[in-house]
Amino acid sequence: MTANAVLMPVPPSQPNRQPPAQVSAMVRMIRESFAVVEPVAEDVARFFYGMLFSLAPATRELFPANMEVQRSRLLRALVHVVQMVDRPDDLVPFLRQLGRDHRKFGVVASHYEAVGTALLSSVRKYAGDAWTSDVERAWAEAYTIMARTMQEAANADESPAWWNGQVVGHQRLSWDLAVVRVQTEYPIPYRAGQYVSVETPQRPRLWRYLSPANGPREDGMMEFHVRSVEGGWVSRAIVGHAQIGDVWRIGPPMGRMGVDRTSGRDVLMVAGGTGVAPMRAMVDDMAQWGENPRVNLFVGGRTRADLYDLENLQRLAMANPWLTVVPALEADPGARGVEHGSLADVVTRYGSWNDRDVLVCGSPAMIRATVSRMLVAGTPLDRIKYDPFTLD
């Protein structure tokens, strides 16, 4: 079966009637073939975009001139989807959010068809002997379901594709770190802990995901903590060149992190670097309630400078007895008043946390290390939440 036979047209939504054995086989084939191409993923991404722009030349205008960031973002999205392909309760909400978010690019139905054909062609080219007609069918059927989910969510969303916001504050805390405050024309309906995509006038058509560091406010004020990362076109522009009066475009909220105050479980938060931003937003939002679950917040970095928001968090803890803040440093053995070691070391030193809802945010390496160690320590996987997009 060819890719086009499955992808054209996208059928109407129907419940998945496949027996579990067929679903398991589809998942297995997708993962096994992706494992073959993952070592050459950058080549796959280059071929994908070349094929996409050949099939649908108009899509080139949707992307920035420099495609380096976009290629890496595609790879992270693919890895995330492949990891969740057999977890529909996690994957479907993610795809719905992605579909709503893609409205800001001007994506239309025909683009999904071109993306699907380019994706399958790219995996086929680099999968070699691992690519069979059954594998192609598995990828095509999976992509059809994904595209349909995204399109339905986009079509059903009546909110704006983006909101405008004006920079009203830019505080540079160090050479590579800035706190930026943006006030939107209308309040954005995000939940504390979610992230949004932003486009700045310094980097048009380059969108970066940022997490607000405060809960939703009626005046539309949002605070962002931005660290300049190596090769980060947008983050470096924000830290070094954002100006008061700049107008940002802010996309729809995404992400599944949040505190479920009805679960009856206490909460563990683990934050590395600027990953503290969504944690502070959730704590900020919880502070409006009289009663809350207990929250243990571990915030870490390599040196004391990485704990840039520690004083604010400690003030919040003093005012809210349900909050405990534990700072950790990995490369500053002489520091006092902190735990020493990586966040993965420090958090698991305190126990398995198997009775907690666990939220993790930081660099991809920090998330991988922390989640892996917690699973070994006995934390149930279904209690751990983290979001995939954390860097430029």
Secondary structure, DSSP 8 states (H G I E B T S, - for coil): --HHHHHSS----------HHHHHHHHHHHHHHHHHHGGGHHHHHHHHHHHHHHH-GGGGGGS-S--HHHHHHHHHHHHHHHHHTT-HHHHHHHHHHHHHHGGGGT--HHHHHHHHHHHHHHHHHHHGGG--HHHHHHHHHHHHHHHHHHHHHHHH--S-S-EEEEEEEEEEEETTEEEEEEEESS-----TT-BEEEE-TTSTT-EEEE-BSS---TT-EEEEEEE--TT-HHHHHHHHH--TT-EEEE---B------TTS---EEEEEEGGGHHHHHHHHHHHTTSS----EEEEEEESSGGG-TTHHHHHHHHHH-TTEEEEEEESS-TT-SSSEES-HHHHHHHT---TTSEEEEES-HHHHHHHHHHHHHHT--GGGEE--S----
